[in-house]
């Protein structure tokens, strides 16, 4: 056995699935659309003008069937149908469709008349789903089917509606009679679009008509020819019972010219007509306005031979329109919200639910007058619950029940709803809460001074930071590299400052005192200092056994050695150091100025460069180790 390919198995699967889906869809459609046999309540008949039917009917005479209907509430759905069947001996005057509408133009149902099957089918819209107590009426035109009834006869009118039979009455029919001969005649019919279909049979009498001319004139205002519709056929006429039949017809339209006389007349020269020649001329006309039921459209056709009138026929076609009207009602619920003193309450929110299917119609809020109107409802049972109470009032826990029997003749029902105020205890608790909040306010005020007390601490530290900035560096060249001890005299007030501005030279440490500096040795260099109220800063000390040159700027430079000279400023004021002048006459740069000429030595190293280098080296090492570890464990 040959195995099936996977594609074949998949194709069979989808085919089976489609079949199953089709079956379910068909069942679903059938379940949704149902035939309604309890809709038509009565059927009656009148003449074609809607008047009582008296006398007899000939084979082309219409009469009217009138039906009334009522759609059961909560039953009829969109797509449901009702089918009306004519008896064998009656027929529709034409196939057509029309709509049954309410007074506002809403379509309740569509009606389709099928002349071939002799049935009228009503198909309902969703109107019945949104309206209650829907009623209406409709009518359509019928006549005795003279192809079935040829003789004089009383015809019973029995109408079947979804298996139910309505005995409407009887009509008297005159019979079809004999097929009448004519030199020329005219007839027609109007379709559902308002187009009039005319025909002119010529020479049913079998005569000679030399130089025959057919003329026509439309006599109804606003009706004109459809010029492209003209057709001329040549053949023979024969009879079948009471009817004439055009036989062996050949289209000879292109052999003749239709001479139009404006929009409402024409003439056709057929030439010589022999006894065996027969013609059928057909054409259409259309009104440029909507025709009204019962309107008669007239025109006159004539036959002349050798310029003499043989006959003329004035034909009137009555427009008969089937139709109907209906009316459905919508219901409303009116609520009025108030307190026990009958004052209206605004802001209450209600939820309206339809009991039959649990459908939530919506949420509605009372207006300034305390009113709500819920409209567009079916006649049914409803439950109303309060979702939000008005401000200051208790929520009502009781549901409001509306029965379909509660709706009055005005199609509405009204209810009053009373709310109770919220108990006073709730108001007392609210007041107590506000007092507690007020008591906590002094606590916040007490904490404020704590923040203010900390501020002087920051102010005190400021001079220390400022004192470091104005340091000026001078270069000293010491010819003797022998270490020399320099005793210093330090006052207690300058101890803190002395530690911060201590400078290291090559093998010698110099510490100075702001108030007065005494050194051991033969020579003494005096350095002028400016004293302020701020902490005292250091001035350079004198060196022993060295000759000191005193400059006007009180600054001495000796190559290769460094001492510090500091200018003291007021607390909080920053003063840029003045430029220094060397013994060689070269002026050194103040910090921040662009260097020129030979590069000078920078500030003393604090060791941060080495620390940064070590930290950078350590970071690189750790990163490398991490990369090796990451690759080792991922491989």
N, C-alpha and C positions, 0 to 999 in steps of 0.2 A: 504494500500500500504506500502510495507516494505521500510524503509529508507536505503539509501546507506551509508556505512561506510565512514569515512573520507579518509581512504587509497584507497578505490575504486574511490572516486572522484578525488583524486590526480593522480591516475594511468590514469584515463580517460583524465584528463587535459594534462598530458605529452604525451599521445598517440595522442591527437588532435594537440598538438604543433608540434610533430614530423612529422605528415602528412602535415601540412601547410608548415613546413620548407622544406620537401622533394619536394613539388610542386614548391616552389620558387627556390630551388636549380636546379631542372630540367629546369625551365625556364631560369635560369641564364646560365647554360651550353649550352642550345640551342642558347641563345643570343651570347655567346662567340664564339662557333664553327659554321661556316656557310659554305654551299656548294658554290663553286665558279665555275660558268659556263662560265666565260669570260677569262679563263686562257689558254686553248689549242688553239693555232693559226693554226696549220696544222698537218695532219697525212698522212704518205706515207708508201709504202711497198717495200722491197727488198728481195733478197734471204737470207739465213741464214748467208752468209758471208758479207752481206752489199752491194752486187752487184745488178744490175738491175735483176728483176725476169723474166726469160725466160723459156719456156717449161712448162711441166706439173708436178704436184706433186703426189707422191704416198702417201699411208696412214700413213707413219711414217716420212715423210719429213717436216721439219720445214721451215717456212719463217718468216720474221721479219717485225713488225710494228714499224714505227719511228714517234715520235710526237715531236713537238716544243711547247714551252709555254713561256708566258710573264706574269709576275705578276704586276698588276696595282699598282702604287705607292700609299702609304698611305691607302691601302684598305685591303690587305690580312694580317690576324693575325695568330698567332701561334694556331694550332689546326684546322684551316680551311681545307676543303677537296675538292678534285675533283675526281669524279668517272667515269671511262671509262668502257663501257659494250661491250662485243663481241656479234656478231650475233649468232644465234642458231647453224649454220653450222661450226663455228670455235671453237677452244678450245686452252687453254694454254698447252704447253708441260709438265708443272708441276706447282705446287704451290710454290711460293717463295717470298722472300722479298729482297729489295735492297735499297740503299740510293743514292740520287742524290746530289752530292757535287760540290763545286766550286774548283778552282785550288789550294786553300790553305787547302783543306780538310774539309771545313766547310759544314755541312749538310744543304741543302736547303729544302729538302722534303724526305720523305720515301715513297716507293711504295710497295704495297702488292698485289700479284697476287693470286687470289683464283680460283683454277681449278673447284671447285664444283659450284660456282656461276657465273663463267666466267666473273668476274669483276676485274679491276685493280683500286686501290684507292690510290691517292696521298694525303698525310697529310703533311702540311707545318709546318716548325719550325718558330722560331722568326726571322729567317734570313731576311724575307721581312720587318720586323719592324725596322731593323737596316741598311738596304741597299735599294738603289733605282735602278730602271731600271733593275730589276732582270729578266734574260732570261736564257733559257736552253733547253735541249733536252733529250729525253730518248727513249729507245726501249725495246721491249720484244718479245719473240718467240712464235709463234702460229702455228697451223696446222689445216688441215681440220678434223673435227670430223667424223671419218669414222664409228662411231656407228649411226650417223644421215644420213650421205651421204655415200651410199654403192656402187652406180653406178658412172660411168664416168659422170662428170658434171662440168659446169662452175659455180663457186661459187662467188656471189657478196660479196665484202668486205665492209660492212657498219658498221661504228663504232659510237656509241652513247656516247656523253659526256654531262652529266647533262641535258638530254632532247634534245640536239642539235645533229643532225646526220651529220657525215662526210662520203661522198661517196669516198672511197679510190680507188676502181677499182675492177678488177675481177681476179680470179685464176682458172686455169684448173686443175681438179682432175681426176686421172686415174681410180678411183674406187677401191674397196677392192679386187676383184677377188675371187679365190677359196682358201680355207684353204689348204695349202701345207703340205703333209706328209713328215716326216723325221725320220731317225733312231736316230739321235741326232742333236741338234742345240743349239745355244746360243744367248742370247739377254741381254739387260740391260738398265739402266738409271742412271743418276747422279742427286743427290738431291742438294739443295741449300747450303749444308754444304760441298760439294765436295766428298761425299761418293758415290762409284759406287756400285749399287745393281745388281748383276749378277744372271741369272738363266739358268740352263741346262735341257731342256726337253729331256727325253729318251724314245724311242720306240713309237713314234706316228704312226709308220708304222705297228705295230702289228706283229713283227717277233720274232723268237727265236734267242737268243744270249747267247750260253753257255760260261761260264767263262768270263763274261763281265767285262771290267775294263774301268773306266772313268778317264782320266788324263787332267790336265790343266796347262798352263804355262803363267804367266804374262810377257808381253814383253815391258812394259813401265817402264823406269827407275824411281825409287823412289816410286813405287806403291807396296804395300804389302797386304796380306790377313788379314782380321779381323777374327782370328781363332775361336772365340767363336760364330760367326754368322752362321756357317754351319748348314744346316738343310736338311734332306733327308726324302721325303715323297713317299709312295707307293699308287697307285690308278689306275685310268683309264683315257684315253684321249677321249674327245668328241668334236664335232664342233658345233658352233653357228654362222651361216652365214659364214663369212670369218675368224672367230676367233676360236682358239683352247681353250678349257676349261679343266682344270684339275679337275676331279671329284672323289668323295669318297676317298679323300686323308687321309692317316694315317701316323703319324710321326714314322718313323723307324730308326731315327738317331742312337739310342743306339745299333742297331743291326749291325752297320758297323763301320769300322775304317777309318778315314781320315789320310792317310800317307803323311805328309808334306815333301816336298823336298826343304828344306831351307824356305825362306820367299816368294818365287815366284812360287812354283809349288806344286801340290798334286796329289795323285792317290787314287781312291776308288774302291775296288773289290766288285762288286754287285752280283757275282756268276752267276748262270744260270737264264736267263730272258726268260719267256714263252711268247707266243703270246699275252696273256691277261694281262701281267704285264706291268706296266708303272711307271716311276719314274720322280720326279721333284726335282732337286738339286738346292738349293739357297744358296748364300753366299755374303759377302761384301768384298770390297777392298777399300783402301784409300791411297791417295797420301800424302807424307810427306812434301809437298810444296803447295802453293796456285796455283790452276789451272787457266789457262788463257782462255779467250773466244776463241773458235775455236780449242782448243787443242784436239787431238784424242788419246784416250787410247786404246791400243790393247792387246789382249791375244788370245791364241789358245786352243781349247778344242778338245779331241780325244776320239773315242770309239774303243776298240779292243775286239775281241772275239777269245778265244783260242790262244791268242798271235798275231793274225792277225788284222791289222788296218781295221776297217770298214769305218770310216769317221773321218774327222777332219774339224773344222770350226774356221776360224780366224775372230774374231769379233772386229770391231772398234767402240768405242763410242765417239761421238764428244761432248765436253763440250760447252754448249751454256749458256752464262750468260747474263741476262738482266741487263741493267744499264743506266746510263745517266750522263750528266754533266750540270753544270749551272754556271752562272757568274752574280754577282751583284756588283753594284758600290756604293762607298761611296764618298761623296763630301766634299769639304773643303772651308773655307773662310780665306783669308789672309789679314791682316791689317798692314799698315805701318804708324807709328806715327812720325810726324816731326813738326818743327816750320816753320815760313814763309821763313827762310833762308835755308830750306831743310836739317837742321841738325836733325839727328835721336834723338828721345826722349824716354828714358827708364823709367819704373815705372808707366806707365799709365795702369789703370785697366778697363777692359771692361766686360760687362755682355751680353751674347748672349742668346736670347730667341726665341723659335720656335713659330711662329704666330698661327699655326693650333690649338694647344692645350695649349698654354701658358707655355710650358715646358721650364724651365731654363736649358740651356745646360751646363752652367758653367761660372766662372769668369776667365779671362785670363789677364796676365800682360805682357806688352811689354818688350823685352829683350834689351840688350845693343845696338843692331842695330835698335831698335824701331819696331820690328816685332812681330806679333802674327799669329799663324796658328791654326785654329779651324778645326779639321778633324773628320772623322767618322759621317758626317752629311748625312741626307736624302736630296733628291732633293726637296726643299720646300722653303717657305718664312720665313725670319728671321728678327728680329729687334736687333740692337746692340746699347747699350747705354754706355757712359763713366761714370764710378763710381768714379774713382780717377784720377786726373790730375797729370802730372809730376811735380816735385818740381819747383816752380817759374812760373808755367803756370796756366792759367785759365781753369776751368772745362768747357768742351763743353756741351752745353745744347741741342744740336741737335742730334736726333736719326738717326742711319744709317739703311736704309731699304734694304734688300736683297731679290730679287724675284727669284723664281726657274728658270726663264728664263735668269737670269744673269749668271748662271753657263755655262762655255764654254765647248769646246770639251775635255779639260783636266780635267773636272769635278771639277773645282775650280773657284772662283771669288776673285779679288783683289781690295782693296780700300785703298786710302791714307787719313789720318786724320791729319789736321793741328791744332795746339794749339797756342793761343796768350799768350804773357807774361803777368804777373800780372802788373798793372799800377805802376809807380814810387811812387805815393803818399803812397802806402802801405809801401814802403821802408823807406820814411821819418819819418813816425810815429814810426817805429821800432827804428830809431836812437834817437828820442826824448825821448822815454821811457828809453833807456839806460842811457842818461844824467841825468834824474831825479833820477835814482838809485844811481849814483855817488855822487850827491849833499847830499844825506842823510847820507853818511858815516861820516863826521865830527861830527854829532850829537852823534853818538855812541862813538866817541873818547872823547868828552867833558864830558860824564858821567863817564868815567873811574876814574878820580881823586876823585870823590865823594865817591866811594867805598874805595879808599886808605886812605882818611881822617878819616874814621871811625876806622881804625885799631889801632891808638894810644890809643883810649878809652879803648879798650880791654886790652892793655898792661899795662895801669895805674892801672886797677883793680887787676891785677895779684898779686902784693905784699900783698894786704889785705888778699887774700885767703891763701897765703903761710904763712903769719904770724901766722894764727890760728893753723897750723899743728904741730909745734914743742913744743907745751905746755907740760910741765912735771908736774905731780901731786905729791905732797908730803902730807903725813899724819901727823897731829899735834894733840896731845892729850892735851886738855885744862882741867886742874884740877878744875878750878873755872868756873862754868857755868853761872856766873853773866855776864850780858850784859855789855860790855865796849865800850865806844865810842872812836874811834881812829881818831883824826883829821888828814887829809892828805893834802899834798901840791901837786897840780897837775898842770903841765905846759900845756899851750894851745896846744902845738904840740902833746900831748899824749891823748887828749880828745877822739878822735875817737877810739883809741886802747883801752882805759880804759873801754869803754862801752862793747866791745866785749869780754874782758877777765875777767870781774868781776866774782868772785867766791863767793858762799854763804856757810858759815859754820854754825855751830849750834849757832844761835843768834848773830853772828858777821860778818860784811862785811869788807873785806880788800881791799883797793885800793892802788896801788903803782905807783910811777912815775919813769920813766927810768933815768932821769938826776940826780935827787937827791931826797931822801925821808927824811922828818923830822917828827918825831913822838913826842908826849907828853909823858913823863915818865922818869924814872930814868935810865933805861937800854936801850941800842940801839944795835940792831943787824944789822950789815952791810952785805949786800948781793952783792957779786961781779957780775957785769953785763958786757956783751960785747956789745959795741955800734957800729952799722954799719950805713951806709947811709940810710938804710931802716927805716920805721917808728918805733919809740921807743916802746918796749914792757914793760909789767909790771914786777916788781920784788916784792917779798914778803915784806910786812911791818913788823916792829918790834912791839911787844906787850908790854904793860905797866904792871909793877909789876910782870913780869915773867922772870925767868932766862933762857937765851937762850944759847944753846950749839952750838958752831961754829965748823963745820967740815971742813975737807980739801976740800971737794967737794962743799962747800958753800951751803949745803942742810941740813936743820934741820927737823927732824921728831918728832912730838909729837902725841901720839895716840889720835884718835877721832876728830882731827881738820885738816883742809885741807887748804893749801895755794898753790900758783902757782909760779913756777920758769920757766922762758922761756929763751931759747937760740936763739938768733937772727942770721939768716943767710943772705947771699947775696940774693938779689931779684932773684926769679926764681929757687932757690936751695932748695931742701928738705932735712933736716937732721933729722935722727931718734933720739929721746930723749935718753939720757944716763940713765942707770939703777941707781936707788937711793939706798942709804944704810941707814937703820934705826939705831936708837940708840942702839937697842938690838943686832946689828951686822948682821941683816938679810937683804939681798939685794933684793930690789923689782924689778919686771919685767918690762922691757920696753914693750910698746904696740906691739902686734904681736908675742911675744915669748910665748912658751908653759909654762903654769903654773906648778909649782912643789911644793909639800908640802902643807901647809895651804892655803886655797882659800883666796884671797885678795878682798877687796871691789872694785867695778867697777868704771867707770867714773861717774861724777855727772849726775843725771837724768835731762833731758830737758823737760819732760812732754809729749814727743811724744808717749811713751808706752801707757799712759792713753788715748791719743787721738785716737790711732790706735784701742785700745780695744773698745772705744765708737763707733767708726765708724763701726767696725765689728759687734757689737751688733745691731746698727741701720740697717745695711744691712740685717742681719738675720731677724729682725722684719718686715722690708718691704717685704722681700721675703715670709715670712709666711702669711702676710696679702694678698699678691697677690694670693697665692695658694688657700686660703679660698675663696676669691672673684671669682676666676676662676671656682672652683668646684660648688659654689653656683649658679652661672649664667648658668652653663652647665647642672645642674640637673633639 
